[in-house]
Every structure is written in C-alpha cells, then in structure tokens.
Amino acid sequence: MNLSPKQIVNQLDKYIIGQDDAKKAVAIALRNRYRRAQLPPEVREEITPKNIIMKGPTGVGKTEIARRLAKLVKAPFVKVEATKYTEVGYVGKDVEGMIRDLAECAYRLVKAEKEEEVKAKATDLAEKRIVRALAEAKKEEKGELAKEVFESNLLDGFRKGAFDNFVVEMEVTDTPQAMELVPGGAAISIGSIFGDMFPQKKKKRKFAVKEAFQIALEEESEKLVDEDAIKAEALYRAENDGIVFIDEIDKIAGKGSRNGADVSREGVQRDILPIVEGSTVVTKYGPIKTDFILFIAAGAFHVASIEDLIPELQGRFPVSVELKSLTKEDFVRILTETENSLTFQYGKLLSVDNIDLQFDKGAIERIAEVSVELNATSEDIGARRLHTVMEYLLEDISFNAGGDYPKFTLNIDSRYVDEHLQKLTGDRNLKKYVL
C-alpha cells in the first residue's frame, strides 16, 4: 500500500490517541520500506530497516501502534515477550521461534488472500457437493424423476438456509490430529512434516449442512490455490514486509540476573542480537533472512534504561522514541474519537438486550477524571484503566439486562458515574478492587 507518512499517521490516529513521536517514527520506517522497494536490486540489498525502540509506561499504545501499523499494510506481524527467554530450560536457539512464528503468520496471510481470489469458483464447487449430498439423502423420498429440477430446488433451498440443520453424509479428507512435538511448542500435523509422501485418506462423515458447506468450501479452495506459490510468497513477505514486536525488552536490560535460576539477561540479549542484526532461520516453509525485517522493541524502562542494553543491541535500534503517560484530555478523546471506542462497544453489547446506552459530555469527562485519579493513586496502567472503570460503571445494568427486561434508553450523566463508581473513588486502597 502506497501511503505517505502523513497518511499513515492519519490512519493510526483513528485508533491511538496522542503519541505523535512514535507514530511519526513508525510511519517513516514504513515509507522507507516502500522507497527501498522502488530501488534497483543492487542498491536495495544495501539498505536495511532502521529498527525502533519505544520507551513508555504500560497501556499508552506501544503494542497497538505496531499492531495497527502491520494491519494497515497487511504485513506479517508477531509479538513476543523478551521475558520468555529468561525462563528455566531456555536455550539460545529458542529466539529463532519468533521468526518461525512470523513465517507462519505470513503463510496464513497469503493463503487467505489467495483463497479469497478463488472464492467464487470454490463456492460454486462446494454448493454442488452439498446439493449432491442433499439429493442422496432425499433420493428415497423423491426417486430419480426430474433430477435437474429437483437439484435446482435443493440449491435454492440451501441458499435460503432451509437445510442448515439437515444432516448429510459427505466424503471429506481425513486430516491427522496435530500434536505437540515439543511441550509448550506449536502443534504440528504429520502431513505438514512429510507433505505428499503419504496419500491423503478420504472418509465419509455426517454433518449438518451448514457445517458441511464450510468444510467443502475449505477443501475446494485448497484444491484451487497453488501451495508452492503461497509458500514462496509467504517467505518473500516475511523477509521484506515482516514486523517483529519485542515487548518487555527492559526486563532483560542490565548484566547478570537477580534470580540464580534465570538465564543471564545479558545472555538473552546476545542471543537476540544475531536475529536483529541479520541471519538466516530455517522454517518449515524454507529459509528466511532476517536482514530486512523491521524490529520494534518496547519497554517501560522504569528501573533500567535503554543505555543498560548491551551496546551491540542498542546499535541495532537506532531510532528511540518516548511515549507519554495519558492525561484527562487523552482519556476523553479515547472514549469519543477512536473507532470502536469502549463507549461504542458497550453500546453495541447492551443493544442486544434492547438497551440504548447514551453518554453525555459530563459523564465522559467524569469517567476520564476517575481513570486519571486511579492511575495516579494506584499503578499507572494507562488506557487499560478504562476497562476497569467501564466494567464497574455498567455492572448493574449488564447484570440485570436480558430475558424480559424492558426496552429503554439509559442516559448516563456525571451523577450516574459518581453513584456507580463510589466504591472505586471512595476507597483509596484500590488493590482490593483492581487486579
């Protein structure tokens, strides 16, 4: 997607409030990828991404900026916690798992795109299979007369949902159950390891028509797409468009370890270093060079500082941005300006039970004030505090609504907010209320 840095920031503004420095940094990094792609191959090979390190408290949008950025350009994206590599039993090679996860993400992304391209043809083939299965099930009732008209009526009925719960027998591919080869690792099926060495088995199974159609659609889509082309495209996307977000990197800053059972934090940094610097990782889809993957690291850095990272790792993250704590004005904007804001989400949830939820300006401001106050008197968890506040605010109505509860409009004002958040605002010992 050919977006200018300003357009990228405008898109991010729909979901993340403030943090302009961080948005600008990721927008430039993304645009530089497009610029690099337009250059001759010999020049392109010399230009590597300028990785970014984000510093800021929890809940201010570090992960969300990276996630939305990847979604915006449909780039493969994985998030890993740096602290997982300090666990007992860790071995240095485990860091390569983040690249294998990226390859898996790229494969699923490309496969979904290719299947969308053949969806019309796959749907037609799947519908024919369902109609044949329905005709077989109803053959005894109708006999063989007027077969074409009969099947036409079945197709029409199927499309209208008349047979959704009707049970049919259909031949499907027998997929072996995936199993964990390494405890806690990804589940892998035998077929994904040995590929076409063993022929796929077919077996007849009974399904409701609605479920049978989804299975048939998946099978027909897989037949129509080129698996080798998907793997090749996935590897290219992972190498050139992939984004790896390494969270909690401040927890591995510094030398040594506080706990003797943990792996040295400096050792973990040195294991991550080759991946970020550029190396080749073997995945089940083929080898991936990490030289051109964009790495975004993030951490609160309350105790440690960026300078506590080993110099080699610091050098691989030349762009450093600081994200600020959220203010009352930020909370107001989060509740009113972002797409799919919490007020919008709760309004949609309660509309299922015929409740029209309306927030006035005073209520929004009071919710923001309470959130800021709670963050100041307890742990500062940023925008995540709004989830706590909104749950307490709407606890009564969420519990009572449903069943034969009458349809009505609930207007929430500042008075309603004060009444329903009294147990939060009235007790400063918040640990008994907030996890």
Buried (B, 14 or more C-beta within 10 A) or exposed (E): EEBEBEBBBEBBBEBBBBBBBBBBBBBBBBBBBEEBEEEEEEEBEEBBBBBBBBBBBBBBBBBBBBBBBBEBBBBBBBBBEBBBBBEEEBEBEBBBBBBBBBBBBBBEBBBEBBBEEBBEEBBEBBBBBBBBBBBEBBEEEEEEEEEEEBBEBBBEBBEEEEBEEBEBEBEBEEEEEEEEEEEEEEEBEBBEEEEEEEEEEEEEEEBEBBBBBEBBBBBBBBEBBEEEEBBBBBBEBBBBBBBBBBBBBBBBBBEEBEEEEBBBBBBBBBBBBBBBBEBEBEBBBEEBBBBBBBBBBBBBBEEBEBEBBBEEBBEBBEBBBEBBBBEBEBBBBBBBEBEEBBBBEBBEBBEEBEBEBEBBEBBBBBBBBBBBBBBEEBBBBBBBBBEBBBEBBBEEBBEEBEEEEEEEEBEBBBEBBBEBBEEBBEEEEBEEEBE
